Amino acid sequence: MFLIIVFFVAINGSAQIIKRLDNSTITSEKLTAEINRLTKAAHVTGMVVTVFNNNKPVYEKAFGYKNAEAKEPMQTKTEFYGASLSKTVFAVLVMKLVEKGVLDLDKPLQEYLPKPIYEYPPVTPRAWHEDYSSLKNDSLYQKITARMCLDHSAGFANWRWFEPDQKLRVDAKPGSRYRYSGEGLVYLQVVLEKMLQMPLDSMMQQNIFRPLGMNTSSYSWQPRFESNYCLGHDAHEKPYQKDKDNAPRSASTLETTPEDYTRFLTAVMNYEIISWKARTEMFKPQIRIRSISQFGPLSLKDSTLNEKIQLSYGLGWGLYKTPFGWGAFKEGNGDGFQHYSVIFPDKKLGILIMTNSDNGESIYKELLQIAIADTYMPWKWENYIPYNLKKSE
């Protein structure tokens, strides 16, 4: 049987009225009932949902299990693998460094280093991402800037192992086209580490985690996480083995809790960590996206399917336009972990969804409509096929 209510925040101890984009409302009880219905129907093992009104969390609730086999209940303070939610936190770090004058968004990154990036040998254990030897005969990489890394136009594949020979290269003129790339964010990370002589986690602790009280967040696994973490689960709700030995990577290795990531989003919404100017630049469309799909062969084919919402990328965040202003979104996806967040700065409203299930994304479309009346999310481009539209196995 599916476990329901684990944790809930309601103002004054009573039912909370949640405001949605179109100024309609939903009660906390109704939203809880709908989430229970969706998670049960779609077999989502565990999930935490936070809804923001007036730039602060008004609903924060955990559902289901952190480990289905052990029947351990999910909590809002449970440690999650953050997957690509890593990228937004890193983007805010970068914008903070830009504000400090440490980095120029439009200066080629190679120009910050005293020698070519391919001449630096890997120095961190398990850090395959530090090997840039394959760029020795690649002249295009020298044009890549921080802006291009953050808006996914650097020209790298998502990861080098997607190349036929698994060697990193620049496949398109930097800045010319959106192409989602974890490698781009990691290249920017490695340049910063060499510039500042400081590892990623130290930069994060100094500039983001400690100032915001994100005490259970790190880009590498920490012993203190052992007491309360969740496992990812496949589509049949079987747990995956927990991966704890990743080298820190800006694009993908964030370990965090829903409570911590809620602190992060709250800070971004309220200019607590970067200025209005920096956030405005971060949420400004940098490059239009016209691909049919975000990933796969259709990512290289264009259409007008998302012209109405002006689908674009900012600096570390995807963007789509609605009658209620721009939505700034970021998703995360790894074995057994699927997450989604979107905030609407003009409405001071947003939502965070974190799941430990390969079925998580199948309820995003309906959940966003119910919770915040968002009917504009580009779910087809994201390939978020609703659970009730999937073919039976």
Rosetta blueprint (number, residue, H / E / L):
1 M L
2 F L
3 L L
4 I L
5 I L
6 V L
7 F E
8 F L
9 V L
10 A L
11 I H
12 N H
13 G H
14 S L
15 A L
16 Q L
17 I E
18 I E
19 K E
20 R L
21 L L
22 D L
23 N L
24 S L
25 T E
26 I E
27 T E
28 S H
29 E H
30 K H
31 L H
32 T H
33 A H
34 E H
35 I H
36 N H
37 R H
38 L H
39 T H
40 K H
41 A H
42 A H
43 H L
44 V L
45 T L
46 G E
47 M E
48 V E
49 V E
50 T E
51 V E
52 F E
53 N E
54 N L
55 N L
56 K E
57 P E
58 V E
59 Y E
60 E E
61 K E
62 A E
63 F E
64 G E
65 Y E
66 K E
67 N E
68 A L
69 E L
70 A L
71 K L
72 E E
73 P E
74 M L
75 Q L
76 T L
77 K L
78 T L
79 E E
80 F E
81 Y E
82 G L
83 A L
84 S L
85 L H
86 S H
87 K H
88 T H
89 V H
90 F H
91 A H
92 V H
93 L H
94 V H
95 M H
96 K H
97 L H
98 V H
99 E H
100 K L
101 G L
102 V L
103 L L
104 D L
105 L L
106 D L
107 K L
108 P E
109 L H
110 Q H
111 E H
112 Y H
113 L L
114 P L
115 K L
116 P L
117 I H
118 Y H
119 E H
120 Y L
121 P L
122 P L
123 V L
124 T L
125 P L
126 R L
127 A L
128 W H
129 H H
130 E H
131 D L
132 Y L
133 S H
134 S H
135 L H
136 K L
137 N L
138 D L
139 S L
140 L H
141 Y H
142 Q H
143 K H
144 I L
145 T E
146 A H
147 R H
148 M H
149 C H
150 L H
151 D L
152 H L
153 S L
154 A L
155 G L
156 F L
157 A L
158 N L
159 W L
160 R H
161 W H
162 F H
163 E L
164 P L
165 D L
166 Q L
167 K L
168 L L
169 R L
170 V L
171 D L
172 A L
173 K L
174 P L
175 G L
176 S L
177 R L
178 Y L
179 R L
180 Y L
181 S L
182 G H
183 E H
184 G H
185 L H
186 V H
187 Y H
188 L H
189 Q H
190 V H
191 V H
192 L H
193 E H
194 K H
195 M H
196 L H
197 Q L
198 M L
199 P L
200 L H
201 D H
202 S H
203 M H
204 M H
205 Q H
206 Q H
207 N H
208 I H
209 F H
210 R H
211 P H
212 L H
213 G L
214 M L
215 N L
216 T L
217 S L
218 S E
219 Y L
220 S L
221 W L
222 Q L
223 P H
224 R H
225 F H
226 E H
227 S H
228 N L
229 Y E
230 C L
231 L L
232 G L
233 H E
234 D L
235 A L
236 H L
237 E L
238 K L
239 P E
240 Y L
241 Q L
242 K L
243 D L
244 K L
245 D L
246 N L
247 A L
248 P L
249 R L
250 S L
251 A L
252 S L
253 T L
254 L L
255 E E
256 T E
257 T L
258 P H
259 E H
260 D H
261 Y H
262 T H
263 R H
264 F H
265 L H
266 T H
267 A H
268 V H
269 M H
270 N L
271 Y L
272 E L
273 I L
274 I L
275 S L
276 W H
277 K H
278 A H
279 R H
280 T H
281 E H
282 M H
283 F L
284 K L
285 P L
286 Q L
287 I E
288 R E
289 I L
290 R L
291 S E
292 I L
293 S L
294 Q L
295 F L
296 G L
297 P H
298 L H
299 S H
300 L H
301 K L
302 D E
303 S L
304 T L
305 L L
306 N L
307 E L
308 K L
309 I L
310 Q L
311 L L
312 S E
313 Y E
314 G L
315 L L
316 G L
317 W L
318 G E
319 L E
320 Y E
321 K E
322 T E
323 P L
324 F L
325 G E
326 W E
327 G E
328 A E
329 F E
330 K E
331 E E
332 G E
333 N E
334 G E
335 D L
336 G L
337 F E
338 Q E
339 H E
340 Y E
341 S E
342 V E
343 I E
344 F E
345 P L
346 D L
347 K L
348 K L
349 L E
350 G E
351 I E
352 L E
353 I E
354 M E
355 T E
356 N L
357 S E
358 D L
359 N L
360 G H
361 E H
362 S H
363 I H
364 Y H
365 K H
366 E H
367 L H
368 L H
369 Q H
370 I H
371 A H
372 I H
373 A L
374 D L
375 T L
376 Y L
377 M L
378 P L
379 W H
380 K H
381 W H
382 E H
383 N L
384 Y L
385 I L
386 P L
387 Y L
388 N L
389 L L
390 K L
391 K L
392 S L
393 E L
